Amino acid sequence: MMIPNVTHDRGVLKETVVGRVIDFTFPAELAAGVPSSLGFLPERTRQNMPRWAGKLWSQADPEGYERCVQQVEGLAGFLTARGVGVHRPRALTDSELNLYGGGSACRRSCAIP
C-alpha cells in the first residue's frame, strides 16, 4: 500500500478520492420545524425541509438531487479524462443505509431530537 506524501499544494494531482451522493431520507422530525443548527443551509432548502420530512431526497427535490449527482459524477469524469487516478467508495447497501436511519446522518449531526 502506498502512503500518501503531500509536501505542498502546488504539485500535480495524481490521485484523489471522489465520494458518492447518498439518496438519504429527510428526518421525519423536520415536519415540526427546522432547528437553528441548520441555519447554514440555503433559505430555499430550509423553507422546504418541513414538507420534505420523511421523504427520500430524490423524491422530495428530484432536480436538486439529480444536479448534485451530475456534479459529483462530472467531477470524477473530468479528473479521469485528465489522467488523474480517481478512487470511488462503493455504493452503500440498503442495510448499511438503514444504520443511519434511512440514510440520514443529519439526526445526529444537526441536533434533531
C-alpha atoms as an extended CHARMM CRD file, in Angstrom:
* protein
*
       113  EXT
         1         1  MET       CA              0.0000000000        0.0000000000        0.0000000000  PROA      1               0.0000000000
         2         2  MET       CA              1.3020000000        3.4130000000       -0.9520000000  PROA      2               0.0000000000
         3         3  ILE       CA              1.3020000000        6.0090000000        1.8140000000  PROA      3               0.0000000000
         4         4  PRO       CA              0.2940000000        9.4970000000        0.6430000000  PROA      4               0.0000000000
         5         5  ASN       CA              3.0590000000       12.0620000000        0.7680000000  PROA      5               0.0000000000
         6         6  VAL       CA              1.9810000000       15.6670000000        0.3120000000  PROA      6               0.0000000000
         7         7  THR       CA              4.7050000000       18.2610000000        0.7370000000  PROA      7               0.0000000000
         8         8  HSD       CA              2.9770000000       21.2940000000       -0.8080000000  PROA      8               0.0000000000
         9         9  ASP       CA             -0.1830000000       22.3350000000       -2.6430000000  PROA      9               0.0000000000
        10        10  ARG       CA              1.4430000000       23.3020000000       -5.9350000000  PROA      10              0.0000000000
        11        11  GLY       CA              2.1870000000       19.8470000000       -7.3110000000  PROA      11              0.0000000000
        12        12  VAL       CA              0.4150000000       17.8370000000       -9.9840000000  PROA      12              0.0000000000
        13        13  LEU       CA             -2.6300000000       15.9460000000       -8.7840000000  PROA      13              0.0000000000
        14        14  LYS       CA             -2.0600000000       12.2610000000       -9.4880000000  PROA      14              0.0000000000
        15        15  GLU       CA             -4.7620000000       10.5340000000       -7.4330000000  PROA      15              0.0000000000
        16        16  THR       CA             -7.7990000000       11.5250000000       -5.4200000000  PROA      16              0.0000000000
        17        17  VAL       CA            -10.9990000000       10.2040000000       -3.8720000000  PROA      17              0.0000000000
        18        18  VAL       CA            -14.3780000000       11.3610000000       -5.1500000000  PROA      18              0.0000000000
        19        19  GLY       CA            -17.3060000000       10.3200000000       -2.9820000000  PROA      19              0.0000000000
        20        20  ARG       CA            -20.8220000000        9.2950000000       -3.9210000000  PROA      20              0.0000000000
        21        21  VAL       CA            -24.1600000000       11.0230000000       -3.4680000000  PROA      21              0.0000000000
        22        22  ILE       CA            -26.4080000000        9.2660000000       -0.9570000000  PROA      22              0.0000000000
        23        23  ASP       CA            -30.1590000000        9.3650000000       -1.5220000000  PROA      23              0.0000000000
        24        24  PHE       CA            -30.8610000000        9.9840000000        2.1630000000  PROA      24              0.0000000000
        25        25  THR       CA            -34.2010000000       10.3260000000        3.9040000000  PROA      25              0.0000000000
        26        26  PHE       CA            -35.0160000000       13.6960000000        5.4400000000  PROA      26              0.0000000000
        27        27  PRO       CA            -35.7220000000       13.0880000000        9.1560000000  PROA      27              0.0000000000
        28        28  ALA       CA            -39.4610000000       12.9870000000        9.9190000000  PROA      28              0.0000000000
        29        29  GLU       CA            -38.8390000000       15.3290000000       12.8630000000  PROA      29              0.0000000000
        30        30  LEU       CA            -38.2690000000       18.1830000000       10.4080000000  PROA      30              0.0000000000
        31        31  ALA       CA            -42.0440000000       18.3230000000        9.8420000000  PROA      31              0.0000000000
        32        32  ALA       CA            -42.2320000000       20.1810000000       13.1730000000  PROA      32              0.0000000000
        33        33  GLY       CA            -39.7090000000       22.7820000000       12.0430000000  PROA      33              0.0000000000
        34        34  VAL       CA            -36.0820000000       23.2430000000       11.1000000000  PROA      34              0.0000000000
        35        35  PRO       CA            -33.6540000000       23.5660000000       14.0440000000  PROA      35              0.0000000000
        36        36  SER       CA            -31.4030000000       26.6050000000       14.2560000000  PROA      36              0.0000000000
        37        37  SER       CA            -28.3740000000       24.3170000000       13.8700000000  PROA      37              0.0000000000
        38        38  LEU       CA            -29.3270000000       24.0580000000       10.1720000000  PROA      38              0.0000000000
        39        39  GLY       CA            -29.1950000000       27.8250000000        9.6980000000  PROA      39              0.0000000000
        40        40  PHE       CA            -26.2120000000       27.4410000000        7.3760000000  PROA      40              0.0000000000
        41        41  LEU       CA            -28.4010000000       25.8520000000        4.6950000000  PROA      41              0.0000000000
        42        42  PRO       CA            -29.7690000000       27.9500000000        1.8230000000  PROA      42              0.0000000000
        43        43  GLU       CA            -33.0900000000       29.6500000000        2.6040000000  PROA      43              0.0000000000
        44        44  ARG       CA            -34.9320000000       27.6640000000       -0.1000000000  PROA      44              0.0000000000
        45        45  THR       CA            -33.7880000000       24.4070000000        1.4540000000  PROA      45              0.0000000000
        46        46  ARG       CA            -34.7650000000       25.4470000000        4.9980000000  PROA      46              0.0000000000
        47        47  GLN       CA            -38.2110000000       26.5290000000        3.8180000000  PROA      47              0.0000000000
        48        48  ASN       CA            -38.8550000000       23.2290000000        2.0370000000  PROA      48              0.0000000000
        49        49  MET       CA            -37.4830000000       20.8480000000        4.6610000000  PROA      49              0.0000000000
        50        50  PRO       CA            -40.7080000000       20.5490000000        6.7090000000  PROA      50              0.0000000000
        51        51  ARG       CA            -42.6390000000       19.3250000000        3.6680000000  PROA      51              0.0000000000
        52        52  TRP       CA            -39.7210000000       17.0850000000        2.6320000000  PROA      52              0.0000000000
        53        53  ALA       CA            -39.6890000000       15.3840000000        6.0630000000  PROA      53              0.0000000000
        54        54  GLY       CA            -39.7320000000       11.6000000000        5.8370000000  PROA      54              0.0000000000
        55        55  LYS       CA            -39.0580000000       11.5540000000        2.0840000000  PROA      55              0.0000000000
        56        56  LEU       CA            -36.0360000000       10.4650000000        0.0990000000  PROA      56              0.0000000000
        57        57  TRP       CA            -34.0270000000       13.3630000000       -1.2950000000  PROA      57              0.0000000000
        58        58  SER       CA            -34.6450000000       12.0840000000       -4.8460000000  PROA      58              0.0000000000
        59        59  GLN       CA            -38.4180000000       12.2240000000       -4.2360000000  PROA      59              0.0000000000
        60        60  ALA       CA            -38.5140000000       15.4760000000       -2.2540000000  PROA      60              0.0000000000
        61        61  ASP       CA            -36.2480000000       17.5030000000       -4.5400000000  PROA      61              0.0000000000
        62        62  PRO       CA            -35.6090000000       15.5000000000       -7.7280000000  PROA      62              0.0000000000
        63        63  GLU       CA            -33.9860000000       18.4120000000       -9.5810000000  PROA      63              0.0000000000
        64        64  GLY       CA            -31.6120000000       19.2190000000       -6.7180000000  PROA      64              0.0000000000
        65        65  TYR       CA            -30.7370000000       15.5570000000       -6.2040000000  PROA      65              0.0000000000
        66        66  GLU       CA            -30.0260000000       14.9970000000       -9.8980000000  PROA      66              0.0000000000
        67        67  ARG       CA            -27.9710000000       18.2010000000      -10.1090000000  PROA      67              0.0000000000
        68        68  CYS       CA            -25.8130000000       17.0010000000       -7.2160000000  PROA      68              0.0000000000
        69        69  VAL       CA            -25.3370000000       13.5420000000       -8.7660000000  PROA      69              0.0000000000
        70        70  GLN       CA            -24.3600000000       15.1260000000      -12.0870000000  PROA      70              0.0000000000
        71        71  GLN       CA            -21.8400000000       17.4210000000      -10.3890000000  PROA      71              0.0000000000
        72        72  VAL       CA            -20.1200000000       14.6010000000       -8.4810000000  PROA      72              0.0000000000
        73        73  GLU       CA            -20.0910000000       12.2560000000      -11.4690000000  PROA      73              0.0000000000
        74        74  GLY       CA            -18.9300000000       15.1150000000      -13.6960000000  PROA      74              0.0000000000
        75        75  LEU       CA            -16.0330000000       15.8380000000      -11.3420000000  PROA      75              0.0000000000
        76        76  ALA       CA            -14.9680000000       12.1860000000      -11.3800000000  PROA      76              0.0000000000
        77        77  GLY       CA            -15.1520000000       12.1210000000      -15.1870000000  PROA      77              0.0000000000
        78        78  PHE       CA            -13.3080000000       15.4270000000      -15.5360000000  PROA      78              0.0000000000
        79        79  LEU       CA            -10.4220000000       14.2180000000      -13.3770000000  PROA      79              0.0000000000
        80        80  THR       CA            -10.2510000000       10.7850000000      -15.0280000000  PROA      80              0.0000000000
        81        81  ALA       CA            -10.1520000000       12.3640000000      -18.5000000000  PROA      81              0.0000000000
        82        82  ARG       CA             -7.0930000000       14.3320000000      -17.4040000000  PROA      82              0.0000000000
        83        83  GLY       CA             -5.2080000000       11.2750000000      -16.2290000000  PROA      83              0.0000000000
        84        84  VAL       CA             -5.9000000000       11.6140000000      -12.5080000000  PROA      84              0.0000000000
        85        85  GLY       CA             -6.4420000000        8.3210000000      -10.7070000000  PROA      85              0.0000000000
        86        86  VAL       CA             -9.9090000000        8.5520000000       -9.1700000000  PROA      86              0.0000000000
        87        87  HSD       CA            -10.8820000000        6.2160000000       -6.3520000000  PROA      87              0.0000000000
        88        88  ARG       CA            -14.5880000000        5.8420000000       -5.5430000000  PROA      88              0.0000000000
        89        89  PRO       CA            -16.1900000000        4.2930000000       -2.4840000000  PROA      89              0.0000000000
        90        90  ARG       CA            -18.6360000000        1.5320000000       -3.2460000000  PROA      90              0.0000000000
        91        91  ALA       CA            -22.3350000000        2.3010000000       -3.0180000000  PROA      91              0.0000000000
        92        92  LEU       CA            -23.8510000000        1.5340000000        0.3740000000  PROA      92              0.0000000000
        93        93  THR       CA            -26.3000000000       -1.3390000000        0.6640000000  PROA      93              0.0000000000
        94        94  ASP       CA            -29.8340000000       -0.7740000000        1.9380000000  PROA      94              0.0000000000
        95        95  SER       CA            -28.9350000000       -2.3800000000        5.2670000000  PROA      95              0.0000000000
        96        96  GLU       CA            -25.9250000000       -0.0480000000        5.6180000000  PROA      96              0.0000000000
        97        97  LEU       CA            -28.1010000000        2.9710000000        4.8360000000  PROA      97              0.0000000000
        98        98  ASN       CA            -30.6150000000        1.8380000000        7.4410000000  PROA      98              0.0000000000
        99        99  LEU       CA            -27.8850000000        2.0180000000       10.0730000000  PROA      99              0.0000000000
       100       100  TYR       CA            -28.0550000000        5.7790000000        9.5090000000  PROA      100             0.0000000000
       101       101  GLY       CA            -31.8120000000        5.9540000000        9.9660000000  PROA      101             0.0000000000
       102       102  GLY       CA            -32.6870000000        5.5160000000        6.3030000000  PROA      102             0.0000000000
       103       103  GLY       CA            -29.5360000000        7.2060000000        5.0980000000  PROA      103             0.0000000000
       104       104  SER       CA            -29.8690000000       10.2750000000        7.2910000000  PROA      104             0.0000000000
       105       105  ALA       CA            -26.8870000000       11.0870000000        9.4790000000  PROA      105             0.0000000000
       106       106  CYS       CA            -28.4290000000       14.5380000000        9.9360000000  PROA      106             0.0000000000
       107       107  ARG       CA            -30.3150000000       13.3990000000       13.0420000000  PROA      107             0.0000000000
       108       108  ARG       CA            -27.0480000000       13.0730000000       14.9550000000  PROA      108             0.0000000000
       109       109  SER       CA            -25.0620000000       15.9100000000       13.4350000000  PROA      109             0.0000000000
       110       110  CYS       CA            -27.7940000000       18.5630000000       13.1840000000  PROA      110             0.0000000000
       111       111  ALA       CA            -29.1730000000       18.3810000000       16.7510000000  PROA      111             0.0000000000
       112       112  ILE       CA            -32.5430000000       16.9540000000       15.7330000000  PROA      112             0.0000000000
       113       113  PRO       CA            -34.0410000000       15.1590000000       18.7540000000  PROA      113             0.0000000000
